[in-house]
Structures are given as C-alpha cells and as structure tokens.
Amino acid sequence: MQANPNSLQPFPADSKFSDPTFDNCFAATCFKTWGLRVYNSSYVFNYGAGLYSFFDNYDSACISMGSCQQNMVDIELSAAIYLYGLNTVAADNMVQVDNTALVPQAANLNGFCASVGMFEYP
C-alpha cells in the first residue's frame, strides 16, 4: 500500500538497471511506482490497460479526491509508443513523457475512472 514505504525504500535506485530516481518529485504522491514505465524503447503497443491507485498508506480517503498518485504512465527516452484504451483511477496525470505531464486525469474523466481512447507518441 504505497507510499509507506515509498518507491525508493528499502531499495534505492540502481543506475545499472536505469531505475527512476524521482529527482523531479516534490509531492508525497509522486514517490510512488508507476503502473507502466516505458524506458528507452520503441514500437510499444498496449491495448486496454487499467491502471489504478486506490490507497495511500492503507487509507483510501484519496480515492474520493481522485488523487492517490501523481503520475501513472511514464515514457522516457522512447519513440513510437501506442496506448489504446488507457484507463486510470486516482492519478493526477495519466501519462507523462520525459518528465512532462501530457495527459491530465481532470480532462479525461469517464465515470469512476479517467479514459483515453488513443495516445500515440511518435
């Protein structure tokens, strides 16, 4: 039940595996693992992903605010990424690319979850 411990505990980031360092994180909800991370890849296709964050340290109060996690999908140093039917719950940003949030949850609300029919990153 993230964020206790956070993504860097008890194992710190290891550069030999290109682990994320979360250097750009300033909010507690940022230090959570992503539902999907695409790193240094190309021609990745994902169909019908459901990525959810329901708790913050065993407490589900964040679900009512829709903000249990800051980012859900991280794409970094990659090209030709195709996400079709992406659904997330309680993540402020559905998709971030190279540390820039591109798909906000607030603009894609669809009932209980946020949904994007198609996200293509060339």
C-alpha positions in Angstrom: 0.0 0.0 0.0 2.2 2.8 -1.3 3.6 5.3 -0.1 4.8 3.6 3.0 7.4 2.8 2.1 7.9 5.0 -1.0 9.4 3.8 -4.3 13.0 4.3 -3.1 12.7 2.3 0.1 14.1 -0.2 1.1 15.9 -0.5 -2.2 17.5 2.7 -3.7 17.6 3.4 -7.4 20.2 1.4 -9.3 21.6 3.1 -12.4 22.8 -0.1 -13.9 19.1 -1.0 -14.4 18.1 2.5 -15.4 15.9 2.8 -12.3 14.0 6.0 -11.9 15.4 8.4 -9.3 12.3 10.5 -8.7 14.6 13.6 -8.7 11.7 15.7 -10.1 9.3 14.7 -7.2 8.2 17.3 -4.7 4.9 15.9 -3.6 4.5 12.8 -1.5 2.1 11.3 -4.1 4.9 11.5 -6.7 7.2 9.0 -5.0 5.0 6.0 -6.0 5.8 3.4 -8.5 4.2 3.8 -11.9 1.6 1.5 -13.3 3.6 1.4 -16.6 7.1 2.6 -17.3 8.4 2.6 -20.9 12.2 3.4 -21.0 14.5 3.6 -24.0 12.1 1.6 -26.1 10.3 1.9 -29.4 7.2 0.4 -31.1 5.5 -0.5 -27.8 1.8 -1.2 -28.2 -0.6 -1.5 -25.2 -4.3 -2.3 -25.6 -6.9 -1.9 -22.9 -4.7 -1.1 -19.8 -6.4 -0.5 -16.5 -4.0 1.1 -14.0 -5.4 2.0 -10.6 -4.2 3.6 -7.4 -6.8 3.1 -4.6 -4.7 3.7 -1.4 -2.2 6.0 0.3 -0.6 4.1 3.2 -3.6 1.8 3.7 -6.0 4.7 3.7 -8.5 5.0 0.8 -9.6 8.6 1.5 -7.5 9.8 -1.5 -9.9 8.0 -3.9 -12.7 10.5 -3.1 -10.4 13.3 -4.2 -9.2 11.3 -7.2 -5.6 12.0 -6.2 -3.8 9.0 -4.7 -0.9 9.2 -7.1 0.7 12.0 -9.1 1.7 10.0 -12.3 0.6 6.6 -13.6 2.4 6.1 -17.0 5.9 7.2 -17.6 7.5 7.3 -21.0 11.2 8.3 -21.2 13.7 8.3 -24.0 11.3 6.4 -26.2 9.5 6.7 -29.5 6.6 5.0 -31.3 4.6 4.4 -28.2 0.9 3.5 -28.8 -1.6 3.2 -25.9 -5.1 2.3 -26.8 -7.9 2.2 -24.3 -5.9 3.6 -21.3 -8.0 3.8 -18.1 -6.6 5.1 -14.8 -8.0 5.8 -11.3 -6.9 8.4 -8.9 -3.7 9.5 -10.7 -3.4 13.3 -11.3 -1.5 12.7 -14.6 -2.4 9.7 -16.7 0.7 10.0 -18.9 4.0 11.8 -18.6 6.7 11.9 -21.3 10.3 12.9 -20.4 9.2 14.4 -17.1 6.4 16.4 -18.7 2.7 15.6 -17.9 0.9 15.4 -21.2 -2.5 13.7 -20.3 -4.2 15.1 -17.2 -6.8 13.0 -15.4 -9.1 16.0 -15.0 -9.6 16.4 -18.7 -10.4 12.8 -19.3 -12.9 11.8 -16.5 -15.2 9.0 -17.6 -17.3 7.9 -14.6 -15.2 6.2 -11.9 -12.0 6.3 -14.0 -10.3 8.5 -16.5 -10.1 7.2 -20.0 -8.2 7.9 -23.2 -9.1 6.0 -26.3 -5.8 6.6 -28.1 -2.4 8.0 -27.0 0.3 7.9 -29.6 3.8 9.3 -29.0 5.8 9.4 -32.3 
